[in-house]
Amino acid sequence: MGDVVLPAARVSSSLATTILAVPIANILASAMACPASYPSNPSGWLGTAIVCTSPAAVVIRTAVGILFVAYHVLLMFVTAVLVDRNPASKSWSAKSHGQMDAAMLLVKVGLDLCYSVFRDFVLDSWLLVVLLLLAGAAWLGMAVRYLPFVHPGVNAMQAGFACVFLWSTLVLALARYTGTRDQSLLLYLGSVLAYCGGFLACYMREFFIASQPLESCESLMDLDVWARHRMQEYASVVESRGSSVEQSRKGQHAVPRRRRPRYGAPLRASKQ
């Protein structure tokens, strides 16, 4: 039973924190907001006959706010706990921890609240652009710093997408500053370069950490990357030896080849 429930919970939590996170947060946030014309031109809550300042609307909006907070607290807990932490996992979603996903969920919720609830009261367009730049910088910084995913290519893809997000926001700021709406050529060409730059930078950083000796690790994140790559190397050696034993049992008598470690010299036990 656990072999079915746990993977299903992981898939549902992954969908809820990625594809469904923004739509659900937007629906709940819209239910908490009042029309932009209020109070100069009072209108109904969500197009109904209920006025925003009426007791019924206050009760409903308070209940929706509590549901909004409880939903995201539960979502952050599930995101941080239901993680495939096996360093030898073949799944592309396998990661060492869920800290980055939980932090990015907070960023998404904050942006959605700013856009849906406080946009017409507090924030102007330039402040929204600044918030988008900060969100993109936080995404890129966490992707490069944490390197949570087991597969290096997934970490590099995260950094590449974060660079594309930052570049798109910069193009938006340039379009608003110059008053030119057609920035498609600059957006497309720059996005390709930004993705390649973020991808290569993150991939090279992870390879550099994994190829260094243990004493060079400066933080727990670096130690996690270093140990994770050594465990993957060990798992691949064990798998190759197991396949060689299986072939020898079948009468093929295959001679196993010694694999050269990818990251420096192999760890050996000291002789007493």
C-alpha positions, 0 to 999 in steps of 0.5 A: 500500500505504501508503494502506491500512496507515497509516490502518488502523494509525491506526484500530487505535491509536485503538481500542487507546488508547480503547475497548480500553485499559482492558479489556486493561490490566485483563486483564493487571493481574488476571493479576499480582494475588493474591487479596485473602484471601492470605496469611491464606487462601491460594487459587489464582492466577486460580482455579487450583491454582497458589499465588501464592507458588509458583515457577510463579506467580512466573514467570508473573506476572513474564512478564505484568508484562513484557508489561504494560510492553512493551504500554503502551510500544509503545502510547504510541509508536504513539499519539504517532507515528501522528497525522493532523497535517494542519491542513486535515484533515476528520477529527475525529481529526486533531490536532497531536500525541499528547502528550495521548493518551500522558499520558491513557494513563498515567493510565488505566494508573495507575488500573487498576493501583491498582484491580486490583492494589493496591486491597485492600492499600494503598488505601482507598475515599477515596484512590481517590476522590482519585485519580479527582479528580486524574485528572479534573483532569489530563484537564481541564487537558490538554484546555484547555492543549494543545488538540491537535485540529484541530477546535475542537469536538473540543477543547471536547468533551474539556473537557466530558467531563472536567468531567462526569467531575469532577462525577461523582467529586464526587457519588460523594464526596458520596454516600460522605460522607453515606451517601446512595446515591440521587444520580441527580438531582444527578448528571444535572442537574450533568452537563449544566451541567458539560459546557456549562461545560467546552465553552464555556470551552474553545471560548472560549479557543481562539477567543481565542488564534486571534483575537489577534496573534502577539505574544500567544502565551505558549507553544508550545501557543498558537503551535500553535493560532494557526498552525493556524487561519491555515493552515485559513483559507489552505486554505479560501481556496485551495479556494474559488479552485480551485472558482472556476477549475473553474467558469470552465473549465466555462463558468459564469464564476463570480466568486469572492467575497472571504472575510473572514478569521475571525481578524483581518487577513490576513497580507500580504507587506511591500512592498520 
